[in-house]
Amino acid sequence: MNLNLITLANIKMIVKTFPIKRIQIFKDEIVIYIDSSFILYFLVFLKYHTLCQYKILISLSGIDYIKKQNRFELVYDLLSVKFNSRIRIKLSINQLQMVESCENVFIAAGWFESEIFDMFGIFFFES
């Protein structure tokens, strides 16, 4: 496994700090499943914590699993240039749930969120 030791230490710290549903390592990348109500806090933590510094939102995408109860899945891909590390955050929501916008944390999120709204009707709100 080619994962950074700093990244592995971060996983332990993240699990102690946030209510994580599941952590998975897929093709040497960390995938963290989190409840949608914590997404903004989690993204702020990942961006500004000195041991994380995931300062770039590479993409934000939506997936429609039409037969599941929580039909939609949102996927946030982040990059830490300082630690040469990527992390993927996933959350599942149903068609009636709203998700807090992260445009104030990552300016690029505005475009991604508007595209997801146009494609899937997922509403992002400002707090």
C-alpha positions as CSV (number, residue, x, y, z in Angstrom):
1,M,0.0,0.0,0.0
2,N,1.4,3.4,-1.0
3,L,-0.5,5.5,1.6
4,N,1.3,8.2,3.4
5,L,2.0,7.7,7.1
6,I,0.7,11.2,7.8
7,T,-2.5,10.3,6.0
8,L,-2.9,7.1,8.2
9,A,-2.4,9.2,11.3
10,N,-5.0,11.6,10.0
11,I,-7.5,8.8,9.6
12,K,-7.2,8.0,13.3
13,M,-7.6,11.6,14.3
14,I,-10.6,12.0,12.0
15,V,-12.4,9.0,13.4
16,K,-12.0,10.4,16.9
17,T,-13.3,13.9,15.8
18,F,-16.3,13.1,13.5
19,P,-19.1,10.5,13.4
20,I,-17.8,8.5,10.4
21,K,-20.1,5.9,8.9
22,R,-17.3,3.9,7.1
23,I,-13.7,4.2,5.9
24,Q,-12.5,2.4,2.9
25,I,-9.2,2.3,1.0
26,F,-9.7,1.9,-2.7
27,K,-6.8,1.9,-5.2
28,D,-4.5,3.7,-2.6
29,E,-7.1,6.4,-2.0
30,I,-9.1,7.0,1.2
31,V,-12.8,7.0,0.9
32,I,-14.8,8.3,3.9
33,Y,-18.6,7.9,4.2
34,I,-20.1,10.6,6.4
35,D,-23.6,11.8,7.3
36,S,-24.8,14.7,5.2
37,S,-25.4,16.9,8.2
38,F,-21.7,17.0,9.0
39,I,-20.4,17.7,5.5
40,L,-19.6,21.4,5.9
41,Y,-17.8,21.0,9.2
42,F,-15.9,18.0,7.9
43,L,-14.7,19.9,4.8
44,V,-13.6,22.9,6.8
45,F,-11.7,20.5,9.1
46,L,-10.0,18.8,6.2
47,K,-9.1,22.1,4.5
48,Y,-7.7,24.0,7.5
49,H,-6.3,21.4,9.9
50,T,-2.5,21.5,9.8
51,L,-2.1,17.8,9.3
52,C,-4.6,17.6,6.5
53,Q,-4.6,20.7,4.3
54,Y,-6.9,19.4,1.5
55,K,-7.1,22.9,0.0
56,I,-8.3,21.9,-3.5
57,L,-11.8,20.6,-4.4
58,I,-11.0,18.5,-7.5
59,S,-14.6,17.6,-8.2
60,L,-18.0,17.2,-6.7
61,S,-20.3,14.7,-8.4
62,G,-23.6,13.0,-7.9
63,I,-24.7,9.5,-8.5
64,D,-28.3,8.3,-8.8
65,Y,-29.0,4.8,-7.5
66,I,-32.7,4.7,-8.4
67,K,-33.6,1.5,-6.5
68,K,-32.0,2.5,-3.2
69,Q,-33.8,4.2,-0.4
70,N,-31.1,6.8,-0.2
71,R,-31.2,7.3,-3.9
72,F,-28.4,9.9,-4.4
73,E,-24.8,9.8,-3.5
74,L,-22.6,12.9,-3.5
75,V,-18.8,12.4,-3.9
76,Y,-16.3,15.1,-2.9
77,D,-12.8,14.6,-4.2
78,L,-10.1,16.7,-2.4
79,L,-6.4,17.2,-2.9
80,S,-3.6,18.1,-0.5
81,V,-0.7,19.5,-2.5
82,K,1.4,19.8,0.6
83,F,1.1,16.1,1.5
84,N,0.6,14.9,-2.0
85,S,-2.6,13.1,-0.9
86,R,-6.1,12.7,-2.2
87,I,-9.3,11.9,-0.2
88,R,-12.8,11.1,-1.3
89,I,-15.8,12.0,0.8
90,K,-19.1,10.3,0.1
91,L,-22.6,10.9,1.5
92,S,-25.9,9.3,0.7
93,I,-29.2,11.3,0.7
94,N,-32.8,10.7,-0.4
95,Q,-34.6,12.8,-3.0
96,L,-36.1,15.1,-0.4
97,Q,-33.0,15.9,1.6
98,M,-31.0,19.2,1.2
99,V,-27.3,19.4,1.5
100,E,-25.4,22.4,3.0
101,S,-23.4,24.2,0.3
102,C,-19.6,24.3,0.6
103,E,-19.1,27.2,-1.8
104,N,-17.9,29.3,1.1
105,V,-15.1,26.8,1.8
106,F,-14.3,25.8,-1.8
107,I,-15.2,28.5,-4.4
108,A,-15.2,25.9,-7.2
109,A,-18.1,24.1,-5.5
110,G,-20.6,26.7,-6.8
111,W,-20.4,25.4,-10.3
112,F,-20.4,21.7,-9.3
113,E,-23.4,22.3,-7.0
114,S,-25.4,24.0,-9.8
115,E,-24.7,21.2,-12.2
116,I,-25.8,18.6,-9.6
117,F,-29.0,20.6,-9.0
118,D,-29.7,20.7,-12.8
119,M,-29.0,17.0,-13.3
120,F,-30.6,15.5,-10.2
121,G,-32.6,18.2,-8.4
122,I,-30.5,18.0,-5.3
123,F,-30.8,21.4,-3.5
124,F,-27.8,22.9,-1.8
125,F,-28.5,25.6,0.9
126,E,-26.4,28.3,2.6
127,S,-26.4,28.3,6.3
